[in-house]
Amino acid sequence: MGRGDKKTKKGKIFKSSFGKSRPAKATKKNTAPSQEKKEA
């Protein structure tokens, strides 16, 4: 668990790789446009 561990965020930063623990594009929760005003 550290820089040599490719399964952790710190390890992926060290190896300059992306994956599940370090997504290539930083995403926020609720990035989808709101569907609240969708009334028939």
C-alpha positions in Angstrom: 0.0 0.0 0.0 2.0 2.9 -1.3 3.8 4.2 -4.3 4.5 0.7 -5.7 0.9 -0.5 -5.3 -0.8 0.0 -8.7 -4.2 -0.6 -7.2 -4.1 2.6 -5.1 -4.4 6.3 -6.1 -0.9 7.1 -4.9 0.5 4.2 -6.8 -1.3 5.2 -10.0 0.1 8.8 -9.6 3.6 7.3 -9.2 3.2 5.1 -12.3 1.4 7.9 -14.3 -1.5 5.6 -15.1 -5.3 5.7 -14.8 -8.0 3.3 -13.7 -10.8 2.7 -11.2 -9.1 4.2 -8.2 -7.7 7.1 -10.3 -10.1 8.0 -13.2 -8.5 9.8 -16.1 -11.0 12.6 -15.9 -12.0 13.8 -12.5 -15.8 13.4 -12.2 -18.2 14.9 -9.7 -21.3 13.2 -8.4 -24.5 14.3 -10.3 -22.7 15.5 -13.5 -25.8 14.6 -15.5 -28.2 17.5 -16.3 -31.1 17.7 -14.0 -34.3 16.0 -15.2 -36.5 17.7 -12.6 -38.4 20.0 -14.9 -39.4 17.3 -17.3 -43.2 17.5 -17.0 -45.6 16.1 -19.6 
